Amino acid sequence: MLESHPRLKKFLHYLLIHPYTARPRWWARTFVIPLVIKRGKGSIIRRKARLDIIPSKKITVGVKSIIEDYAIINNGMGDVIIGDYTHVTSRVKLVGPVTLGNYVTLGSNVQVTGLTHNYLDVTRPIAKQGVTPNRTIIEDDVWIGGNSCINQGITIGTHCIVAAGSVVTKSVPPYSVVGGNPARILKLYDFEKQEWIKTSKK
């Protein structure tokens, strides 16, 4: 509905979001955001989690999932979908569009982003060139170590481990261990041998 009325959309956005801080106004945080979040049974959102949420995009927190204090969730550019039994620990930053599967654990200070900042026009400040959304997907049963950065537009497959401090710049196949900056595959699970196999260095 709002997409066909850009002026109305802009006005409502101004009412909800402070133009200089890109954060919801206090009344929106108090009265609107709690109604916007779709929460599964037993989910927990700690009181000091920062929710930069707008009603025109989705925010879903699955069954028994937890968002800890000082985590930042932002759906300004796209939906943030969090599956069941997923743990978003302290100081994690999720910038939509982002999808987290079930049984995902994000260590402290992990950043997962679903957008990139535009910069091609050298005659304009980068801050005024906007962003391009590109959904990032973390599939089921993934563990991401603390201080890692997951770039936009990639998929991390089922049952992967991302070593602490990694910068993941491209998609990761299921059942693998990755690490480094940029992250590379360190191990792959061999279902025939039923063991993790180290990959050769390149």
Long-range contacts (C-beta under 8 A, 24 or more apart in sequence): 2-56, 9-56, 13-54, 16-54, 16-55, 17-54, 17-76, 22-52, 22-76, 23-52, 24-51, 24-52, 24-53, 24-54, 37-61, 40-64, 40-65, 40-84, 46-71, 49-73, 52-76, 57-96, 62-86, 62-102, 68-92, 77-114, 77-115, 77-131, 77-133, 78-114, 78-115, 78-133, 78-135, 83-140, 96-133, 97-133, 97-134, 97-135, 97-136, 98-135, 98-136, 98-137, 98-138, 99-135, 99-136, 99-137, 99-138, 100-138, 101-137, 101-138, 101-139, 101-140, 101-141, 101-142, 101-158, 102-140, 102-141, 103-140, 103-141, 103-142, 104-138, 104-140, 104-141, 104-142, 104-143, 104-144, 105-142, 105-143, 105-144, 106-144, 107-143, 107-144, 107-145, 107-146, 107-147, 107-148, 107-164, 108-146, 108-147, 109-146, 109-147, 110-144, 110-145, 110-146, 110-147, 110-148, 110-149, 110-150, 111-148, 111-149, 111-150, 112-136, 112-138, 112-144, 112-150, 113-150, 113-151, 113-152, 114-152, 114-153, 115-152, 116-151, 116-152, 116-153, 139-174, 159-189
